[in-house]
Amino acid sequence: MSIKQSIFAALKKNLLPGLVLQLFAASILVIYFFVPASRPLFTLFGELKQTYGFGYSFIATALFGGLIPFLYLLLTKSLAPNRNVVGLLFFYIVFWGLKGMEVDFFYRLQADWFGNGNDIKTIATKMAIDQFLYSALWAAPGITIVYLWMESNWNFTETKQALTKEFFCVKIPTVILSNWLVWIPAVCVVYAMPAELQIPLFNLVLCFWVLLLAVLNKK
């Protein structure tokens, strides 16, 4: 499959869940700013984030990005029958927990660089650094390679053999462009929130996104 065909197929598959996800994220933003009755709940998560810092980021992202999607895959019998369930669970929890700490660290860097304002210029700047540098050059390729290793049953030789020219010239660009379709609007919403609520919102969006993909894709 050519890169053009691969990108078109990925964008077509991700268009609907991407729109639903963006609506979900925007709804949370609207609720936060225009529904006063919701403030105690947001305050609770903000205080937890401020109190426990990176510990909160690890546990919350491990839960929303790892455990909940894993349990869905397990209960719907979407995991390969020959896989080590305990090993997969450990992978999902540890990988996404560490990824949560990484994203938290990145958000803190962005705050140090550009401040915590929610004006259009600040949000657009953070989104550009997030999506066109961090995500395009590190996060999306890194997650793709780690998942390839996981799907290769943790076999380094098999993983290395799968790292072909097509993988880097077709698969990775497809993942990056699909990522942009979904996450450019979503991270704009994340950066519009107060600093202590950015990781909690990121967790909700991540969980919703992974579950949407799990529902729409049988593999």
Buried (B, 14 or more C-beta within 10 A) or exposed (E): EEBEEBBBEBBEBBEEBBEBBBEBBBEBBEBBEEEEEBEEEBEEBBEBBEEEBBEBBBBBBBBBBBBBBBEBBEEEEEBEEEEEEEEBBEBBBEBBBBBBBBBBEBBBEBBEEBEBEBEEEBBEBBBEBBBEEBBBEEBBBEBBBBEBBBBBEEEEEEBEEBBEEBEEEBBBBBBBBBBBBBBBBBBBBBBBBEBBBBBBBBBBBBBBBBBBBBEEEEE
